[in-house]
Amino acid sequence: MSLLTEHLCRIINSLRLVFGSPEELTYYPESERKSRLRIYLEQTAWMLRHQEINHFYYFYGCDRLNGPSPFHYGSKKKFIRYRDAVNARAQIGTHRINYNCLLQDKFLFGQYVGSLGFPTPRILGLAGSGGICLLNPIRELSWEDFLREHEGVFL
């Protein structure tokens, strides 16, 4: 996929979060939802305030009639600034450290927190564009074969 095509896909997916069907996007189909107009106005107000689309609006349940206000949450830009400021001060002795790689890689994060004794889901394998490399025993499977063998897994 070209860089332009990838960028256009991101834009379309982002716009879908603002103008898409709440019935298709909700994480809480059993809950009564706000009107499309109210969702549109809240998303527009978020964009004007934070200069970004609220990609977590539906995930947090802000589309529910009695759900939380989206404005109780911080923006992604604010989170990144805070995270980077904390990382800029993190050090052991005179060595600066940055833990972003742990937060961005599910496999590394799972291995790290598991080694500290925290309960974590068992990692079955590493995903790739053409399939998955299972870890125990090590073997490669297509997505179709993997999903046929492993029902109800979290990807």
C-alpha positions in Angstrom: 0.0 0.0 0.0 1.4 3.4 -1.0 2.0 6.1 1.6 -0.7 8.3 0.0 -3.2 5.4 0.1 -2.4 4.7 3.7 -2.8 8.4 4.6 -6.2 8.6 2.8 -7.4 5.4 4.6 -6.5 7.1 8.0 -8.4 10.2 7.0 -11.5 8.3 5.9 -11.4 6.2 9.1 -11.1 9.3 11.2 -14.0 11.1 9.4 -16.0 7.9 9.9 -15.7 8.4 13.7 -17.3 11.8 13.3 -19.9 11.3 10.6 -20.4 7.5 10.8 -23.4 5.6 12.0 -23.4 5.5 15.9 -25.3 2.2 15.6 -22.3 0.6 13.8 -19.5 2.4 15.9 -20.8 1.9 19.5 -19.2 -0.4 21.9 -22.4 -0.4 24.0 -25.3 -1.5 21.6 -27.6 -2.3 24.5 -27.4 1.3 25.8 -29.6 4.2 24.7 -27.5 6.6 22.6 -27.3 10.3 22.1 -28.8 11.7 19.0 -26.6 11.9 15.9 -26.7 15.7 16.0 -25.5 15.7 19.6 -22.7 13.2 18.8 -21.7 15.3 15.8 -21.7 18.5 17.9 -19.6 16.9 20.6 -17.1 15.6 18.1 -17.0 19.0 16.4 -16.5 20.8 19.7 -13.7 18.3 20.6 -12.0 19.0 17.2 -12.2 22.8 17.7 -10.8 22.6 21.3 -8.0 20.0 20.7 -7.3 20.2 16.9 -7.7 16.5 16.7 -10.5 13.9 16.2 -11.5 12.0 19.4 -10.7 8.5 18.4 -11.8 7.1 21.8 -15.3 8.7 21.8 -17.2 5.5 21.2 -14.7 3.3 23.1 -15.2 5.4 26.3 -19.0 5.2 25.8 -19.4 8.9 25.2 -22.1 8.1 22.7 -24.4 6.7 25.5 -27.2 8.9 26.7 -26.0 8.5 30.3 -22.4 8.0 29.4 -19.4 10.2 30.4 -18.8 13.5 28.7 -15.9 13.3 26.3 -14.6 16.5 27.9 -13.8 14.5 31.1 -10.9 13.0 29.1 -7.7 14.6 27.9 -6.7 14.8 24.3 -4.1 12.5 22.7 -1.8 15.4 22.2 -2.0 16.3 25.9 -1.2 12.7 26.8 1.8 12.6 24.5 3.2 15.8 25.9 2.8 14.5 29.4 4.3 11.1 28.6 7.2 12.7 26.9 7.8 15.1 29.7 7.9 12.3 32.2 10.2 10.2 30.0 12.5 13.2 29.6 13.0 13.2 33.4 13.3 9.4 33.8 16.8 8.2 34.5 18.8 5.7 36.4 21.9 7.3 37.8 23.2 9.5 35.0 21.6 7.4 32.2 18.4 8.6 30.6 15.8 6.0 29.9 12.7 5.9 27.7 10.1 3.2 28.1 8.0 4.1 25.0 9.1 0.9 23.3 7.5 -1.2 26.1 4.2 0.7 25.6 4.2 0.4 21.9 4.9 -3.4 21.6 2.4 -5.7 23.1 4.8 -8.6 23.0 7.6 -6.8 24.8 5.1 -5.3 27.3 3.6 -8.8 28.0 7.0 -10.3 28.5 8.2 -7.5 30.8 5.2 -7.3 33.1 4.9 -11.1 33.1 8.5 -11.3 34.3 7.6 -9.0 37.2 4.9 -11.4 38.3 1.8 -9.5 37.0 -0.9 -11.8 35.7 -1.0 -11.4 31.9 -2.8 -13.2 29.1 -0.7 -16.0 27.4 0.9 -14.8 24.2 0.2 -17.3 21.4 2.3 -15.7 18.7 3.5 -12.7 16.8 1.2 -11.3 14.1 2.4 -10.5 10.6 0.7 -9.2 7.5 0.4 -12.7 6.0 -0.3 -14.7 9.1 1.0 -15.5 12.6 4.2 -17.1 14.0 3.1 -19.3 16.9 5.6 -19.4 19.8 5.0 -22.8 21.3 5.8 -24.8 19.2 7.3 -22.3 16.8 5.5 -22.5 13.5 3.9 -20.2 11.0 0.2 -20.2 10.1 -2.0 -18.2 7.7 -4.7 -16.1 9.4 -7.4 -18.5 8.1 -5.6 -21.6 9.6 -4.9 -19.8 12.8 -8.5 -18.6 13.3 -9.8 -22.1 12.4 -7.6 -23.6 15.1 -8.0 -20.9 17.8 -11.6 -19.7 18.4 -12.1 -16.8 20.8 -8.6 -15.3 20.9 -7.8 -11.7 21.4 -5.7 -10.2 18.5 
